[in-house]
């Protein structure tokens, strides 16, 4: 595993967004996810934290 950069965190999409509202779908896409069980690394900013909070039932912070 590569060394984690300062000010970033890894997010994994673990639950499908079938049945979710369009804004939750757009949030998942906005975080950079393309497929289920994908892991992305994002900067730790208030905007990204808010996006993760909005879809907290669909993602896992690693």
PDB file of N, CA, C and O in Angstrom:
ATOM      1  N   UNK A   1       0.838  -1.177   0.000  1.00  0.00           N
ATOM      2  CA  UNK A   1       0.000   0.000   0.000  1.00  0.00           C
ATOM      3  C   UNK A   1       0.881   1.237   0.000  1.00  0.00           C
ATOM      4  O   UNK A   1       1.844   1.324   0.761  1.00  0.00           O
ATOM      5  N   UNK A   2       0.551   2.181  -0.846  1.00  0.00           N
ATOM      6  CA  UNK A   2       1.338   3.404  -0.950  1.00  0.00           C
ATOM      7  C   UNK A   2       1.135   4.283   0.285  1.00  0.00           C
ATOM      8  O   UNK A   2       0.107   4.202   0.958  1.00  0.00           O
ATOM      9  N   UNK A   3       2.121   5.111   0.566  1.00  0.00           N
ATOM     10  CA  UNK A   3       2.023   6.020   1.695  1.00  0.00           C
ATOM     11  C   UNK A   3       0.939   7.056   1.437  1.00  0.00           C
ATOM     12  O   UNK A   3       0.834   7.604   0.340  1.00  0.00           O
ATOM     13  N   UNK A   4       0.139   7.316   2.458  1.00  0.00           N
ATOM     14  CA  UNK A   4      -0.961   8.275   2.343  1.00  0.00           C
ATOM     15  C   UNK A   4      -0.420   9.694   2.332  1.00  0.00           C
ATOM     16  O   UNK A   4       0.425  10.054   3.152  1.00  0.00           O
ATOM     17  N   UNK A   5      -0.916  10.501   1.392  1.00  0.00           N
ATOM     18  CA  UNK A   5      -0.520  11.906   1.329  1.00  0.00           C
ATOM     19  C   UNK A   5      -1.208  12.674   2.442  1.00  0.00           C
ATOM     20  O   UNK A   5      -2.323  12.338   2.839  1.00  0.00           O
ATOM     21  N   UNK A   6      -0.547  13.698   2.942  1.00  0.00           N
ATOM     22  CA  UNK A   6      -1.134  14.519   3.999  1.00  0.00           C
ATOM     23  C   UNK A   6      -2.356  15.253   3.463  1.00  0.00           C
ATOM     24  O   UNK A   6      -2.330  15.781   2.351  1.00  0.00           O
ATOM     25  N   UNK A   7      -3.414  15.285   4.244  1.00  0.00           N
ATOM     26  CA  UNK A   7      -4.609  16.015   3.852  1.00  0.00           C
ATOM     27  C   UNK A   7      -5.504  15.289   2.873  1.00  0.00           C
ATOM     28  O   UNK A   7      -6.300  15.921   2.179  1.00  0.00           O
ATOM     29  N   UNK A   8      -5.389  13.961   2.803  1.00  0.00           N
ATOM     30  CA  UNK A   8      -6.266  13.185   1.926  1.00  0.00           C
ATOM     31  C   UNK A   8      -6.869  12.025   2.704  1.00  0.00           C
ATOM     32  O   UNK A   8      -6.365  11.639   3.759  1.00  0.00           O
ATOM     33  N   UNK A   9      -7.944  11.480   2.174  1.00  0.00           N
ATOM     34  CA  UNK A   9      -8.474  10.247   2.729  1.00  0.00           C
ATOM     35  C   UNK A   9      -9.058   9.404   1.621  1.00  0.00           C
ATOM     36  O   UNK A   9      -9.415   9.911   0.557  1.00  0.00           O
ATOM     37  N   UNK A  10      -9.154   8.098   1.881  1.00  0.00           N
ATOM     38  CA  UNK A  10      -9.643   7.149   0.886  1.00  0.00           C
ATOM     39  C   UNK A  10     -11.099   6.821   1.182  1.00  0.00           C
ATOM     40  O   UNK A  10     -11.485   6.639   2.337  1.00  0.00           O
ATOM     41  N   UNK A  11     -11.902   6.747   0.122  1.00  0.00           N
ATOM     42  CA  UNK A  11     -13.326   6.480   0.241  1.00  0.00           C
ATOM     43  C   UNK A  11     -13.655   5.293  -0.658  1.00  0.00           C
ATOM     44  O   UNK A  11     -13.179   5.213  -1.790  1.00  0.00           O
ATOM     45  N   UNK A  12     -14.470   4.372  -0.149  1.00  0.00           N
ATOM     46  CA  UNK A  12     -14.893   3.213  -0.927  1.00  0.00           C
ATOM     47  C   UNK A  12     -16.412   3.232  -1.053  1.00  0.00           C
ATOM     48  O   UNK A  12     -17.128   3.421  -0.069  1.00  0.00           O
ATOM     49  N   UNK A  13     -16.892   3.033  -2.282  1.00  0.00           N
ATOM     50  CA  UNK A  13     -18.330   2.971  -2.534  1.00  0.00           C
ATOM     51  C   UNK A  13     -18.768   1.533  -2.309  1.00  0.00           C
ATOM     52  O   UNK A  13     -18.334   0.638  -3.034  1.00  0.00           O
ATOM     53  N   UNK A  14     -19.636   1.291  -1.299  1.00  0.00           N
ATOM     54  CA  UNK A  14     -19.974  -0.076  -0.903  1.00  0.00           C
ATOM     55  C   UNK A  14     -21.442  -0.458  -1.093  1.00  0.00           C
ATOM     56  O   UNK A  14     -21.753  -1.649  -1.126  1.00  0.00           O
ATOM     57  N   UNK A  15     -22.351   0.504  -1.219  1.00  0.00           N
ATOM     58  CA  UNK A  15     -23.776   0.207  -1.367  1.00  0.00           C
ATOM     59  C   UNK A  15     -24.296   0.874  -2.637  1.00  0.00           C
ATOM     60  O   UNK A  15     -23.998   2.041  -2.893  1.00  0.00           O
ATOM     61  N   UNK A  16     -25.064   0.147  -3.424  1.00  0.00           N
ATOM     62  CA  UNK A  16     -25.609   0.672  -4.670  1.00  0.00           C
ATOM     63  C   UNK A  16     -26.534   1.856  -4.419  1.00  0.00           C
ATOM     64  O   UNK A  16     -27.163   1.952  -3.365  1.00  0.00           O
ATOM     65  N   UNK A  17     -26.609   2.754  -5.395  1.00  0.00           N
ATOM     66  CA  UNK A  17     -27.499   3.895  -5.247  1.00  0.00           C
ATOM     67  C   UNK A  17     -28.851   3.686  -5.928  1.00  0.00           C
ATOM     68  O   UNK A  17     -29.578   4.650  -6.168  1.00  0.00           O
ATOM     69  N   UNK A  18     -29.193   2.432  -6.240  1.00  0.00           N
ATOM     70  CA  UNK A  18     -30.518   2.132  -6.780  1.00  0.00           C
ATOM     71  C   UNK A  18     -31.550   2.518  -5.724  1.00  0.00           C
ATOM     72  O   UNK A  18     -31.447   2.111  -4.567  1.00  0.00           O
ATOM     73  N   UNK A  19     -32.524   3.286  -6.121  1.00  0.00           N
ATOM     74  CA  UNK A  19     -33.551   3.732  -5.185  1.00  0.00           C
ATOM     75  C   UNK A  19     -33.224   5.039  -4.491  1.00  0.00           C
ATOM     76  O   UNK A  19     -34.046   5.561  -3.738  1.00  0.00           O
ATOM     77  N   UNK A  20     -32.039   5.577  -4.731  1.00  0.00           N
ATOM     78  CA  UNK A  20     -31.655   6.857  -4.128  1.00  0.00           C
ATOM     79  C   UNK A  20     -32.108   8.011  -5.021  1.00  0.00           C
ATOM     80  O   UNK A  20     -32.455   7.823  -6.187  1.00  0.00           O
ATOM     81  N   UNK A  21     -32.094   9.190  -4.445  1.00  0.00           N
ATOM     82  CA  UNK A  21     -32.503  10.370  -5.199  1.00  0.00           C
ATOM     83  C   UNK A  21     -31.403  10.765  -6.193  1.00  0.00           C
ATOM     84  O   UNK A  21     -30.256  10.332  -6.080  1.00  0.00           O
ATOM     85  N   UNK A  22     -31.781  11.592  -7.159  1.00  0.00           N
ATOM     86  CA  UNK A  22     -30.838  12.024  -8.189  1.00  0.00           C
ATOM     87  C   UNK A  22     -29.665  12.804  -7.605  1.00  0.00           C
ATOM     88  O   UNK A  22     -28.541  12.687  -8.093  1.00  0.00           O
ATOM     89  N   UNK A  23     -29.917  13.602  -6.558  1.00  0.00           N
ATOM     90  CA  UNK A  23     -28.810  14.369  -5.998  1.00  0.00           C
ATOM     91  C   UNK A  23     -27.785  13.462  -5.325  1.00  0.00           C
ATOM     92  O   UNK A  23     -26.598  13.786  -5.318  1.00  0.00           O
ATOM     93  N   UNK A  24     -28.212  12.336  -4.760  1.00  0.00           N
ATOM     94  CA  UNK A  24     -27.252  11.380  -4.189  1.00  0.00           C
ATOM     95  C   UNK A  24     -26.448  10.705  -5.296  1.00  0.00           C
ATOM     96  O   UNK A  24     -25.248  10.476  -5.145  1.00  0.00           O
ATOM     97  N   UNK A  25     -27.101  10.392  -6.392  1.00  0.00           N
ATOM     98  CA  UNK A  25     -26.390   9.806  -7.536  1.00  0.00           C
ATOM     99  C   UNK A  25     -25.333  10.775  -8.054  1.00  0.00           C
ATOM    100  O   UNK A  25     -24.203  10.379  -8.342  1.00  0.00           O
ATOM    101  N   UNK A  26     -25.708  12.041  -8.170  1.00  0.00           N
ATOM    102  CA  UNK A  26     -24.765  13.046  -8.656  1.00  0.00           C
ATOM    103  C   UNK A  26     -23.614  13.238  -7.671  1.00  0.00           C
ATOM    104  O   UNK A  26     -22.485  13.501  -8.084  1.00  0.00           O
ATOM    105  N   UNK A  27     -23.887  13.109  -6.388  1.00  0.00           N
ATOM    106  CA  UNK A  27     -22.833  13.234  -5.381  1.00  0.00           C
ATOM    107  C   UNK A  27     -21.837  12.086  -5.507  1.00  0.00           C
ATOM    108  O   UNK A  27     -20.628  12.307  -5.440  1.00  0.00           O
ATOM    109  N   UNK A  28     -22.333  10.864  -5.687  1.00  0.00           N
ATOM    110  CA  UNK A  28     -21.447   9.703  -5.877  1.00  0.00           C
ATOM    111  C   UNK A  28     -20.576   9.919  -7.108  1.00  0.00           C
ATOM    112  O   UNK A  28     -19.368   9.685  -7.062  1.00  0.00           O
ATOM    113  N   UNK A  29     -21.176  10.361  -8.204  1.00  0.00           N
ATOM    114  CA  UNK A  29     -20.410  10.622  -9.427  1.00  0.00           C
ATOM    115  C   UNK A  29     -19.435  11.777  -9.219  1.00  0.00           C
ATOM    116  O   UNK A  29     -18.312  11.748  -9.722  1.00  0.00           O
ATOM    117  N   UNK A  30     -19.866  12.781  -8.483  1.00  0.00           N
ATOM    118  CA  UNK A  30     -19.009  13.937  -8.208  1.00  0.00           C
ATOM    119  C   UNK A  30     -17.788  13.587  -7.389  1.00  0.00           C
ATOM    120  O   UNK A  30     -16.747  14.234  -7.513  1.00  0.00           O
ATOM    121  N   UNK A  31     -17.903  12.568  -6.552  1.00  0.00           N
ATOM    122  CA  UNK A  31     -16.748  12.101  -5.781  1.00  0.00           C
ATOM    123  C   UNK A  31     -15.770  11.319  -6.656  1.00  0.00           C
ATOM    124  O   UNK A  31     -14.649  11.034  -6.236  1.00  0.00           O
ATOM    125  N   UNK A  32     -16.195  10.973  -7.866  1.00  0.00           N
ATOM    126  CA  UNK A  32     -15.301  10.301  -8.811  1.00  0.00           C
ATOM    127  C   UNK A  32     -15.531   8.815  -8.941  1.00  0.00           C
ATOM    128  O   UNK A  32     -14.730   8.121  -9.567  1.00  0.00           O
ATOM    129  N   UNK A  33     -16.611   8.308  -8.361  1.00  0.00           N
ATOM    130  CA  UNK A  33     -16.878   6.871  -8.464  1.00  0.00           C
ATOM    131  C   UNK A  33     -17.500   6.534  -9.805  1.00  0.00           C
ATOM    132  O   UNK A  33     -18.342   7.274 -10.313  1.00  0.00           O
ATOM    133  N   UNK A  34     -17.084   5.418 -10.372  1.00  0.00           N
ATOM    134  CA  UNK A  34     -17.638   4.926 -11.624  1.00  0.00           C
ATOM    135  C   UNK A  34     -18.290   3.561 -11.438  1.00  0.00           C
ATOM    136  O   UNK A  34     -19.206   3.217 -12.185  1.00  0.00           O
ATOM    137  N   UNK A  35     -17.845   2.783 -10.469  1.00  0.00           N
ATOM    138  CA  UNK A  35     -18.405   1.451 -10.248  1.00  0.00           C
ATOM    139  C   UNK A  35     -18.371   1.108  -8.758  1.00  0.00           C
ATOM    140  O   UNK A  35     -17.576   1.659  -7.997  1.00  0.00           O
ATOM    141  N   UNK A  36     -19.229   0.209  -8.371  1.00  0.00           N
ATOM    142  CA  UNK A  36     -19.347  -0.243  -6.995  1.00  0.00           C
ATOM    143  C   UNK A  36     -18.040  -0.886  -6.527  1.00  0.00           C
ATOM    144  O   UNK A  36     -17.345  -1.522  -7.319  1.00  0.00           O
ATOM    145  N   UNK A  37     -17.710  -0.728  -5.272  1.00  0.00           N
ATOM    146  CA  UNK A  37     -16.485  -1.243  -4.640  1.00  0.00           C
ATOM    147  C   UNK A  37     -15.212  -0.559  -5.126  1.00  0.00           C
ATOM    148  O   UNK A  37     -14.109  -1.042  -4.874  1.00  0.00           O
ATOM    149  N   UNK A  38     -15.363   0.553  -5.815  1.00  0.00           N
ATOM    150  CA  UNK A  38     -14.199   1.327  -6.245  1.00  0.00           C
ATOM    151  C   UNK A  38     -13.704   2.167  -5.067  1.00  0.00           C
ATOM    152  O   UNK A  38     -14.501   2.634  -4.253  1.00  0.00           O
ATOM    153  N   UNK A  39     -12.392   2.354  -4.981  1.00  0.00           N
ATOM    154  CA  UNK A  39     -11.789   3.189  -3.950  1.00  0.00           C
ATOM    155  C   UNK A  39     -11.168   4.408  -4.629  1.00  0.00           C
ATOM    156  O   UNK A  39     -10.440   4.277  -5.612  1.00  0.00           O
ATOM    157  N   UNK A  40     -11.464   5.598  -4.092  1.00  0.00           N
ATOM    158  CA  UNK A  40     -10.872   6.829  -4.611  1.00  0.00           C
ATOM    159  C   UNK A  40     -10.205   7.568  -3.460  1.00  0.00           C
ATOM    160  O   UNK A  40     -10.591   7.409  -2.302  1.00  0.00           O
ATOM    161  N   UNK A  41      -9.216   8.363  -3.780  1.00  0.00           N
ATOM    162  CA  UNK A  41      -8.530   9.179  -2.781  1.00  0.00           C
ATOM    163  C   UNK A  41      -8.846  10.640  -3.082  1.00  0.00           C
ATOM    164  O   UNK A  41      -8.613  11.119  -4.191  1.00  0.00           O
ATOM    165  N   UNK A  42      -9.370  11.332  -2.098  1.00  0.00           N
ATOM    166  CA  UNK A  42      -9.769  12.725  -2.263  1.00  0.00           C
ATOM    167  C   UNK A  42      -9.126  13.594  -1.198  1.00  0.00           C
ATOM    168  O   UNK A  42      -8.794  13.123  -0.110  1.00  0.00           O
ATOM    169  N   UNK A  43      -8.954  14.884  -1.528  1.00  0.00           N
ATOM    170  CA  UNK A  43      -8.408  15.834  -0.558  1.00  0.00           C
ATOM    171  C   UNK A  43      -9.396  16.045   0.572  1.00  0.00           C
ATOM    172  O   UNK A  43     -10.609  15.957   0.381  1.00  0.00           O
ATOM    173  N   UNK A  44      -8.866  16.323   1.741  1.00  0.00           N
ATOM    174  CA  UNK A  44      -9.697  16.554   2.912  1.00  0.00           C
ATOM    175  C   UNK A  44     -10.084  18.027   2.961  1.00  0.00           C
ATOM    176  O   UNK A  44      -9.423  18.836   3.614  1.00  0.00           O
ATOM    177  N   UNK A  45     -11.170  18.363   2.258  1.00  0.00           N
ATOM    178  CA  UNK A  45     -11.678  19.736   2.237  1.00  0.00           C
ATOM    179  C   UNK A  45     -13.103  19.731   2.768  1.00  0.00           C
ATOM    180  O   UNK A  45     -13.749  18.683   2.778  1.00  0.00           O
ATOM    181  N   UNK A  46     -13.607  20.878   3.210  1.00  0.00           N
ATOM    182  CA  UNK A  46     -14.985  20.930   3.685  1.00  0.00           C
ATOM    183  C   UNK A  46     -16.008  20.492   2.630  1.00  0.00           C
ATOM    184  O   UNK A  46     -17.018  19.875   2.970  1.00  0.00           O
ATOM    185  N   UNK A  47     -15.756  20.801   1.370  1.00  0.00           N
ATOM    186  CA  UNK A  47     -16.681  20.412   0.297  1.00  0.00           C
ATOM    187  C   UNK A  47     -16.751  18.892   0.162  1.00  0.00           C
ATOM    188  O   UNK A  47     -17.839  18.325   0.057  1.00  0.00           O
ATOM    189  N   UNK A  48     -15.593  18.236   0.165  1.00  0.00           N
ATOM    190  CA  UNK A  48     -15.564  16.778   0.029  1.00  0.00           C
ATOM    191  C   UNK A  48     -16.155  16.120   1.269  1.00  0.00           C
ATOM    192  O   UNK A  48     -16.865  15.120   1.162  1.00  0.00           O
ATOM    193  N   UNK A  49     -15.869  16.670   2.441  1.00  0.00           N
ATOM    194  CA  UNK A  49     -16.463  16.134   3.673  1.00  0.00           C
ATOM    195  C   UNK A  49     -17.987  16.216   3.631  1.00  0.00           C
ATOM    196  O   UNK A  49     -18.673  15.293   4.071  1.00  0.00           O
ATOM    197  N   UNK A  50     -18.514  17.313   3.106  1.00  0.00           N
ATOM    198  CA  UNK A  50     -19.959  17.463   2.980  1.00  0.00           C
ATOM    199  C   UNK A  50     -20.562  16.459   2.022  1.00  0.00           C
ATOM    200  O   UNK A  50     -21.649  15.934   2.267  1.00  0.00           O
ATOM    201  N   UNK A  51     -19.859  16.188   0.925  1.00  0.00           N
ATOM    202  CA  UNK A  51     -20.337  15.198  -0.036  1.00  0.00           C
ATOM    203  C   UNK A  51     -20.357  13.808   0.587  1.00  0.00           C
ATOM    204  O   UNK A  51     -21.310  13.050   0.406  1.00  0.00           O
ATOM    205  N   UNK A  52     -19.296  13.481   1.323  1.00  0.00           N
ATOM    206  CA  UNK A  52     -19.227  12.174   1.976  1.00  0.00           C
ATOM    207  C   UNK A  52     -20.337  12.065   3.021  1.00  0.00           C
ATOM    208  O   UNK A  52     -20.964  11.013   3.146  1.00  0.00           O
ATOM    209  N   UNK A  53     -20.583  13.133   3.766  1.00  0.00           N
ATOM    210  CA  UNK A  53     -21.637  13.121   4.779  1.00  0.00           C
ATOM    211  C   UNK A  53     -23.003  12.884   4.145  1.00  0.00           C
ATOM    212  O   UNK A  53     -23.844  12.189   4.716  1.00  0.00           O
ATOM    213  N   UNK A  54     -23.224  13.458   2.973  1.00  0.00           N
ATOM    214  CA  UNK A  54     -24.514  13.327   2.299  1.00  0.00           C
ATOM    215  C   UNK A  54     -24.793  11.881   1.887  1.00  0.00           C
ATOM    216  O   UNK A  54     -25.941  11.439   1.926  1.00  0.00           O
ATOM    217  N   UNK A  55     -23.763  11.149   1.498  1.00  0.00           N
ATOM    218  CA  UNK A  55     -23.936   9.757   1.049  1.00  0.00           C
ATOM    219  C   UNK A  55     -23.255   8.781   2.013  1.00  0.00           C
ATOM    220  O   UNK A  55     -22.768   7.729   1.597  1.00  0.00           O
ATOM    221  N   UNK A  56     -23.224   9.133   3.292  1.00  0.00           N
ATOM    222  CA  UNK A  56     -22.508   8.332   4.292  1.00  0.00           C
ATOM    223  C   UNK A  56     -23.047   6.911   4.409  1.00  0.00           C
ATOM    224  O   UNK A  56     -22.319   6.020   4.844  1.00  0.00           O
ATOM    225  N   UNK A  57     -24.296   6.677   4.035  1.00  0.00           N
ATOM    226  CA  UNK A  57     -24.872   5.339   4.093  1.00  0.00           C
ATOM    227  C   UNK A  57     -24.482   4.499   2.877  1.00  0.00           C
ATOM    228  O   UNK A  57     -24.771   3.303   2.840  1.00  0.00           O
ATOM    229  N   UNK A  58     -23.832   5.102   1.888  1.00  0.00           N
ATOM    230  CA  UNK A  58     -23.432   4.390   0.673  1.00  0.00           C
ATOM    231  C   UNK A  58     -21.933   4.153   0.580  1.00  0.00           C
ATOM    232  O   UNK A  58     -21.483   3.304  -0.191  1.00  0.00           O
ATOM    233  N   UNK A  59     -21.156   4.899   1.362  1.00  0.00           N
ATOM    234  CA  UNK A  59     -19.699   4.827   1.257  1.00  0.00           C
ATOM    235  C   UNK A  59     -19.078   4.455   2.601  1.00  0.00           C
ATOM    236  O   UNK A  59     -19.731   4.456   3.644  1.00  0.00           O
ATOM    237  N   UNK A  60     -17.789   4.137   2.528  1.00  0.00           N
ATOM    238  CA  UNK A  60     -16.999   3.777   3.700  1.00  0.00           C
ATOM    239  C   UNK A  60     -15.698   4.568   3.606  1.00  0.00           C
ATOM    240  O   UNK A  60     -15.048   4.577   2.560  1.00  0.00           O
ATOM    241  N   UNK A  61     -15.322   5.225   4.686  1.00  0.00           N
ATOM    242  CA  UNK A  61     -14.058   5.965   4.702  1.00  0.00           C
ATOM    243  C   UNK A  61     -12.993   5.036   5.244  1.00  0.00           C
ATOM    244  O   UNK A  61     -13.131   4.488   6.337  1.00  0.00           O
ATOM    245  N   UNK A  62     -11.926   4.859   4.472  1.00  0.00           N
ATOM    246  CA  UNK A  62     -10.852   3.930   4.862  1.00  0.00           C
ATOM    247  C   UNK A  62      -9.728   4.649   5.562  1.00  0.00           C
ATOM    248  O   UNK A  62      -8.745   4.021   5.957  1.00  0.00           O
TER     249      UNK A  62
END
